[in-house]
Amino acid sequence: MILELNLRFVKSFLVETRGNQFLVDSGVVGSGRKIISMIEKSGKNPSSIKTVAYTHSHGADPLSA
């Protein structure tokens, strides 16, 4: 399962395979709360994400903001 998360001008993806979840990209600074909210609305648990894969950088880790 791949869930596309639209974050204004960038995207993030929640990928689930064999019961494991990982996040691909995490948007720009300030996207963390929106990502968590979107994942929860999809019925998934953000706490189940064990890995975040970055395809490129926007200069800071938005999930820590």
C-alpha positions as CSV (number, residue, x, y, z in Angstrom):
1,M,0.0,0.0,0.0
2,I,1.2,3.5,-0.9
3,L,-0.5,6.5,0.6
4,E,0.3,9.8,-1.1
5,L,0.5,12.8,1.2
6,N,0.1,16.1,-0.6
7,L,1.9,18.9,1.4
8,R,1.2,21.9,-0.8
9,F,4.1,22.0,-3.3
10,V,5.8,18.8,-2.2
11,K,4.7,15.3,-1.4
12,S,5.5,12.6,1.1
13,F,4.5,8.9,0.9
14,L,3.6,6.4,3.5
15,V,4.5,2.9,2.3
16,E,3.3,-0.2,4.0
17,T,4.6,-3.7,3.1
18,R,4.3,-6.9,5.0
19,G,3.0,-5.0,8.0
20,N,5.9,-2.6,8.1
21,Q,5.5,1.2,7.5
22,F,8.0,3.7,6.3
23,L,7.8,7.3,5.2
24,V,9.4,8.5,2.0
25,D,10.3,12.2,2.3
26,S,8.9,14.5,5.0
27,G,8.2,17.7,3.2
28,V,9.5,21.1,4.2
29,V,10.0,22.6,7.7
30,G,6.7,22.7,9.5
31,S,5.1,19.7,7.7
32,G,5.4,17.2,10.6
33,R,2.0,17.9,12.2
34,K,0.2,17.8,8.9
35,I,1.9,14.5,8.0
36,I,0.9,13.0,11.3
37,S,-2.7,14.2,10.9
38,M,-3.0,12.8,7.4
39,I,-1.6,9.5,8.4
40,E,-4.1,9.3,11.4
41,K,-7.0,10.2,9.1
42,S,-6.1,7.3,6.8
43,G,-6.5,5.0,9.8
44,K,-2.8,4.3,10.2
45,N,-0.7,4.8,13.3
46,P,2.2,7.2,12.8
47,S,4.0,5.6,15.8
48,S,4.3,2.4,13.7
49,I,6.7,4.2,11.2
50,K,10.2,2.8,11.9
51,T,12.1,4.3,8.9
52,V,12.1,7.6,7.1
53,A,13.8,7.6,3.6
54,Y,14.9,10.9,2.2
55,T,15.2,11.3,-1.6
56,H,16.6,14.8,-1.2
57,S,16.9,17.6,1.4
58,H,15.1,20.8,2.1
59,G,17.8,21.9,4.5
60,A,16.3,20.7,7.8
61,D,14.3,17.8,9.3
62,P,10.7,19.0,9.2
63,L,9.5,16.2,11.6
64,S,11.6,17.7,14.4
65,A,10.0,21.1,14.0
